[in-house]
């Protein structure tokens, strides 16, 4: 009988039947114990006779039994599973974030289920939350237009936004201080004598992009160095190719920039390659700054100055908030904003500069920047 049940499990359920052909009832019958004993063995309960435990474990191995997570969630009222909705997995930040989430959840005895919102992931995540397959959801790439936020009410729902802020959605949210990150970049470039500073940005749907640009522009404005419109190139893909294209557009101006701030690292790497393709040297002819400090940013081919987000801490606080919300759905919502760090590398002559004065108030920030000539072409 054991062989027949194992074969049935390997073949999968017949058409029209639910999956999970091997049940705990099957295991109990084959091991000649009660179903309660099987449940205790599965939970690791030591109050089981050794001979019974051995028989149950043998049958479990022979039948390749897998517990039904949904049924267990129904009985216990908890699934011990957390859903994570991601996007843009081609960008190194998100796989690194997923790795951190998975590792921290595993240490807490929680499972992780992942959906990609770029490929319809919001809908199955909504169903999983409503059906109790997951106890809560972490959204890593939400915007005000996200399907999940439209369909799932924030009030009392175990949902945390990570690396995003949506003011209209009253859930727990964790971010790093992107406004301050943009400010740090602008003040650093001005303090080091850059006079023609450009922005390689993106469509500002995400709070991260809006806030980085706002902090950057505000700091330039306070220093009397407002950026003219033709010194801003926007990409809707945030890709390496868009960085190359943006660099070409900016560097063919009559007075090309001497520094470019890119709102993420991949754009910055594309800008560096685009500048090199035009015969320019980084940093001798052009300074480039990125944002996020993905692993590639520190590689010798780029050695990119960038803003580092405290990803491990952000992930830890998001998980803490989610588990607290699962335990108490009526607790007050929290918005946590963590400080970040400007990491100076070779792409802005970092090898030659001391980092000891980076946080000091830059003396040159109050100096006016000369008027910029009009571009050659109207882009």
Secondary structure, 3 states (H helix, E strand, C coil): CHHHHHHHHHHCCCCCCCCCCCCHHHHHHHHCCCHHHHHHHHHCCCCCCHHHHHHHHHHHHHHCCCCCHHHHHHHHCCCCEEEEEECCCCCHHHHHHHHHHHHHHHHCCCEEEEEEHHHCHHHHHHHHHHHCCCCEEEECCCCCCCHHHHHCCCCCCCEEEECCCCCCCCCEEEEECHHHHHHHHHHHHHHCCCCCEEEEEECCCCHHHHHHHHHHHHHHHHCCCCCCHHHEEEECCCCHHHHHHHHHHHHCCCCCCCEEEECCHHHHHHHHHHHHHCCCCCCCCCEEECCECCHHHHCCCCCCEEEECCHHHHHHHHHHHHHHHHHCCCCCCCEEEECCEEECCHHHCHHHCCCCCCCCCCHHHHCCCCCCCCCCCCC
